[in-house]
Amino acid sequence: MQDDSATRGAGAGEQAVRQPRPAAPSATLRAMEPAEATGRGRVSVELRHIDKSFGGVQVLRDVSLTLRAGEVLGLLGDNGAGKSTLIKIVTGVHQPDSGQILFNGEEVRGLTVDRARALGVETVYQERALAEQLSLWRNIFMGRPRTRWLGFLDVRAMRKVTADLMGESMGFTSAVLTPDTHVTGLSGGERQGLAIVRALHFEADIIILDEPSMGLSLKETDKLLGFVEGIKAARKSAIFIDHNIFHVYAVADRIVVLDRGRIAADFPTSRYTLEEVTGIMREVAASGSFVEPERGRATNAVSATEGTGETS
């Protein structure tokens, strides 16, 4: 990819203009915000020098990355780049051959799915892992029901919580939709939103979004991206995996590009325009890596020329 520092921004204080992000649904996830706001910038999860092989084929090579509180990290890469394996390591499905996994600064050895969930990791899959023939309240509390004494289900409480989440967190204002509505009555974007809200209701700190826009219409995708924005509003973290760079760029604070098991690029989205990020992806596909330019070079050169009276 041709390096054009003038196009990307002349100085460190000047940032490329990003495409406008879709607005989050009204009051999205407001009820999920903690009483004491967690400062953005704390490292939620860190991977250090992760390697993973299957049957002699090395799928991940020396992968190191961090995810911070209140950050949406976009994870991009072609098929076979290692995205799914990386996510399965974070969620405890696979064990790395070598390397370290840290949650909130503490190393976790032998991470399992149950341990990852206990640490606040939840996954929203592209298959929309919801029971379509069951009501909204049953989906919200599936596997984690509220009970009264003697173990009886507290149906009234679960319906009440679901109604509150629908109005305050999901932006559902239609009288047609109630806690007893079946999931089949929701659009694709609303279903993904339900899965995200369910994860946050049960205090997930890190939400993995695995191709969540797959099969969604443009309108449904806009609603989904609004819910992703709501994750940051709740000061939680997310890893957003998607083949569509436009969707990732719209909500991600930072993008990591995997190529053949290695991290080929890691940069904040605010530094580049959408067109430039597309160019970076092309460069990675062609060369397997991306070297970030010295973004202040053009400004420094202009200042030096003006100071000496020289012209180019």
N, C-alpha and C positions, 0 to 999 in steps of 0.2 A: 504494500500500500504506500502511496506517495505521501511523504511527510510534508505537511503544510502548516507550519506553526502559526502563520498569520491568520489562517482560516480558523484554527482551533482556539485562538485567544492569545492576545499579545502578552499578557502578564499574569502572574499568580492571582492578582486581585480581580481579574476579568474572567468570567466563566461563560461557557457556551450556553445559549438559551435552550432549555429543554422543552419538549412538547408538553402542553398542559395535561395534568393528571385528572382523571375523572373524579368528580366529587363523591365523597363517601355518602352512603345513605344517611338520612336525617338521624342525628344522635347516635350514629353507628358506634356500638361498643362502649358508649359513654359509661354505662353502668358497670363495665368491667374494669375501669381504671382503679388501681390500688389507692387506698386511703393516703398513703405516703408515696409520692411519685418516685419511682426508681430512676436515677439519673442515667440519661443516655450516654453510652460510652463504656459502661462496664462490660467486660467480656463474658458472654453467656456460655459459649462453648468454643473450645480451641482444639484443633487437630495439629499434631506435630509429627512430621516425617512419616506419614502413613504409607505402608506398602501392603498390597494384597494381590495374591495370585490364586488362580483356579486351574488345576490340572497342568501346571507348568506354564500357563499363560499369565503374565503379570498385567493385572488390570489397573492397579494404582501404583504410582511410583513417586515416593518422597513428597506426598501431598501435605501441605501445611496451610491452614487457613483459620480465621477467627470470625465469629459472629457476635456482634455486640447488642446489648439491650436496646430496644427501640429501633432496630435496623432491619430492613428487608434486603436480603442478599440474593441477587439473581444468579442462578447457576445455569450456564449455557454450555453447549457442546454438541457435536454430532452424535449420532447413534454409535455406541461402542466407545464413547469417550471416557466412560467410567462414572457418570453421574449417578446411576442407580446404585452401583456398588458403594459409592461414597455415602449416599443417604442411608443405605442399609447398615453401614458401620455406625453412623450417628444414632440410628434408632435401635441398635443392638441386635439386628438380624444376623449380621456377619461380624466375625472377630478379625481385626487386622493382623497380618503376619508380624508386623513390627510397627513401632510408633506409639504415641501417647494420645489419649483422649481426656480432656479436662472440661469439667463443668464448674462454672463459677470459680475457676482457679484451682480446683481440686482434681487430681488425677483419679480417673475411674478405671479400674482393671476388670476385665471379664464382663464388659457391659452386655446386658441382656435386654430383651424387649421390655420385660416388666420393670427392670431397673431404670431404663431410659424413660419410661412413662412416669415412674415415681420421681424422676428428676425434672419432669415437666415437658417432655417431648411428645408431641402428637402429630399425626400425619393425616393430611386430607388428600385422598387419592383421586386420580382421574376417573376411576370407576364410580365415584360418588358413593362411598360405602355407607349407604342408608337403606333401611328397610322400607321400600316404597309402599307396601300395603299396610304399614302401621302409621299411627298418628304422629304428629310432631312431638308431643310430649313424651311419647314412648321412645322416639328416636333420640331425643335429648338425653334421657336418663337410661338408655339401653346399657346394661352391664353395670350401672352405678345408680340403682334406684334409691329414692328416699323411703325410709321405713319409719313406722311408729313402734310403740312398745310391742313386744311379742313377735316382731318381725313382719307385721302387716304393712303392705304398701300404703304410703301416704299419697294417694292419687290426687287429692285436692291440692296439696302443697306442690306437687309436680306440675299440675296444670297451671297453677298460679305463677310459678317461676317461668314456665314456658310462655305464658301470656306477657309477662314483663319483658322477657328477652325479645319477643316478637315486636313489641311496640318500641322499646327503648334502644335495643341493640341492632335489630334487623330492619327497622324502618317499615314494618308491615302495618299499614293503617286501614286496610280494607276489612270491612266487617265480615266478608265472605271467609277470610282465613281465621281460624280459631285453633287453639291447642289440639282440638280433636280432628283437625283436617289431616287427611292422609298426605304423605309426601308426594304422591302422584299429582296432587293439586298445585305443586310448585314448579316454577321454571327451573332450568338448569342452573342459572346463576343463583337463584334463591336456595337451591339445594346445597350448592357449595357454600353459600353464606351460612346456612344452617349448620353445616359441618364445622365451619370456622368458629361460629359462636359457641357451639357445643364444646369445642376444645378449650376455648377461653373460659367458659363457665367453670370448667373443672381445673382451672388455674394452670393451664399449659403456659410455659414460658417460651417455648420454641415450637413453632408450627411449621412443619414441612409440607409444602404445597407441590404435589407431584403432578405436573401437567394438568392443573385444575381447569384450564380453559378449553380442554379438548372437547370438541363437539358442541360448544356453546355458540349462540348467535352473537352478533355484535352488541346488541342491547344487553343480553345476559352477561357478556364479558365485561361490559362497563360496570354492571352491578357487582360482579365478582371483584373487579379491581378496586371498587369502593370499599368492599369488605377487607381487602388486603391493606388498604390505607388505614382502616380501623384498627388493625393489629398494632400499627405504630402508635396510634392514638392511645391505645391501652398500654403502651410502653412495653410491649412484648417483642419477640424477634421472630423472623420468618426466613426460610430458605425457599425461594420461588424457582422451581424448575419448569422450563417451558421451551418448546422449539420456536415459539413466536417471539422474536426479539422485540417487537413493538409492545407486546404486553409486559414483558419484563422491564423494558426501559421506562415504561409509564409509572412504575411504582417502586423500582429498586433504588436503593441508596448506593449500592455498590454491585459490580458485576465481576464474577469469577468465571473464566472460560477454561474448560477442561479440554485437552486434546491428547488422545492416546494415553490416558492415564496420568498425565502431568498437568499441572496448572500452567497454562500458556499465557494468561493475562489476569490481572487483578487491579481494578481501578474504580474510582468513584464515578457514578454516572453524571454528576454535575460538571465534570471536566470536559465532557464531549457531547456533541449533538448526536441525535439519532442517526443521522447519515454517517457520522464519523464512527460510531459504534458498529454500524453495519460494515464499514470498511475494515475495522479491526477484526471482525469475525472472518472476513474474506482473507485477511493477512494470515490469521491463525490457520485457516484451512489450507492455505498454500504453503506456509513455511513451518507450521507447528509452534510458532511463538510470536510474541508481540513485544517490542521494545518501546516503552513509553518515551516520547521525546522530551527534551528539556524545554518546558513550555515558556520559560522566560527569555529564551535565546533571542527571539525577534525584537523584543522590547529593548534588551540590552544593546543589541546591535544598532538600533535606531538612536538610542541615547548617545552612544559613543560617536556616531556620525554627526549628530547635531552639535556635540560639544567641540568637535574639531573643525566644523565648517565644511566637511567632506560631503559629497553627494554620491549616491550609488548609480 
